């Protein structure tokens, strides 16, 4: 794994540390994603229930499936 990170960093003209820092600043944690989903539902006037949460997860799974499995 470290070799792959080294190669990716070299290809981008950066270091492994900077590569990982970039990833950490771009990616949301599970708690952050959940909070954003809650806020989006509230803005739309929707109560964020377990049913709404599951519908959203199912929708993203469908989108990823149509994108060839790429992360959304």
C-alpha positions as semicolon CSV with decimal commas, in nm:
position;residue;x (nm);y (nm);z (nm)
1;X;0,000;0,000;0,000
2;X;0,280;0,240;0,085
3;X;0,436;0,183;-0,258
4;X;0,107;0,274;-0,423
5;X;0,081;0,592;-0,214
6;X;0,441;0,681;-0,309
7;X;0,363;0,634;-0,678
8;X;0,042;0,838;-0,656
9;X;0,226;1,116;-0,474
10;X;0,510;1,119;-0,728
11;X;0,264;1,133;-1,018
12;X;0,101;1,437;-0,859
13;X;0,431;1,605;-0,772
14;X;0,363;1,589;-0,399
15;X;0,448;1,382;-0,091
16;X;0,257;1,099;0,072
17;X;0,186;1,326;0,368
18;X;0,044;1,600;0,145
19;X;-0,156;1,340;-0,050
20;X;-0,313;1,211;0,271
21;X;-0,377;1,562;0,402
22;X;-0,558;1,646;0,079
23;X;-0,773;1,334;0,112
24;X;-0,853;1,412;0,476
25;X;-0,965;1,766;0,393
26;X;-1,179;1,658;0,094
27;X;-1,361;1,360;0,244
28;X;-1,642;1,394;0,496
29;X;-1,667;1,169;0,800
30;X;-1,982;0,959;0,846
31;X;-2,101;1,205;1,112
32;X;-2,046;1,501;0,877
33;X;-2,236;1,327;0,595
34;X;-2,522;1,250;0,833
35;X;-2,536;1,612;0,952
36;X;-2,542;1,742;0,594
37;X;-2,822;1,502;0,505
38;X;-3,020;1,619;0,808
39;X;-2,968;1,984;0,714
40;X;-3,063;1,923;0,350
41;X;-3,385;1,747;0,455
42;X;-3,469;2,034;0,689
43;X;-3,412;2,289;0,409
44;X;-3,651;2,089;0,192
45;X;-3,910;2,078;0,470
46;X;-3,869;1,703;0,515
47;X;-3,848;1,534;0,854
48;X;-3,526;1,330;0,854
49;X;-3,646;0,987;0,962
50;X;-3,488;0,643;0,930
51;X;-3,715;0,586;0,628
52;X;-3,588;0,904;0,459
53;X;-3,231;0,809;0,544
54;X;-3,277;0,462;0,389
55;X;-3,441;0,609;0,077
56;X;-3,142;0,841;0,035
57;X;-2,893;0,557;0,077
58;X;-3,086;0,347;-0,174
59;X;-3,087;0,637;-0,421
60;X;-2,708;0,681;-0,394
61;X;-2,659;0,305;-0,438
62;X;-2,864;0,321;-0,758
63;X;-2,665;0,619;-0,883
64;X;-2,333;0,440;-0,811
65;X;-2,460;0,129;-0,991
66;X;-2,534;0,335;-1,300
67;X;-2,190;0,494;-1,280
68;X;-2,022;0,154;-1,293
69;X;-1,971;0,130;-0,918
70;X;-1,773;0,455;-0,881
71;X;-1,806;0,623;-0,541
72;X;-2,051;0,907;-0,530
